[in-house]
């Protein structure tokens, strides 16, 4: 009898706890309703990510047909004919071996990236990370990779921003695929101007010799996944890949949340 009473008491206690948690949750939602991290409207709370359904549907997927080397879209007919590289990569292949992007850097995607990168919305790594992981899985590029390395920020930029957006994405990828993240294997050797304000030629000059690999012995023979938030011309990722290969990496694959067209 005592055992039955004890079990009944535990059941009632558990039910009371569930009711209390639900009540607190309702109060919290009433006082602090979940807001879309892009447009700021109130969310229903049922969305998968921290952005509303309207913003989610307005994102621009990277598309089915893209250059395997630099991830820029290519014509579907060319892809159907077995041409998997864009004209630029056929003539001047970049230092990295392959690339994949989750989204096109346009419209609502551009707004999402800007919120994530410049407005301190670090929780958006939980939105962009799964999308990037899905793109990597779909492209079959994770097989055989040994290390995930984020594109680093200079310490001055890191102090200004407070976080490295590429490191947060790299952590999402590493956790999902069970591949170690080694942020210390690539570093900024010098401070550079923001690339978005420069021409292609200026970008190349700005980023030349901007990276260093402090521990080359740990790179020797490794297949690396290099993670960044945006690829525009590919100059930054190219210089980073060139540095990694010069210091011993056998292969470098680039993964970006968004690709500028």
Secondary structure by P-SEA (a helix, b strand, c coil): caaaaaaaaaaaaaaaaaaaaaaaaaaaaaacccccccccccccccccccccaaaaaacccccccccccccccccaaaaaacccccccccccccccccccccccccaaaaaaaaaacccccccaaaaaaaaaaaaaaaacccccccccccccccaaaaaaacccaaaaaaaaaaaaaccccccccccccccccccccccaaaaaaaacccccccccccccccbbbbbbcccccaaaaaaaaaaaaaacccbbbbbbccccc
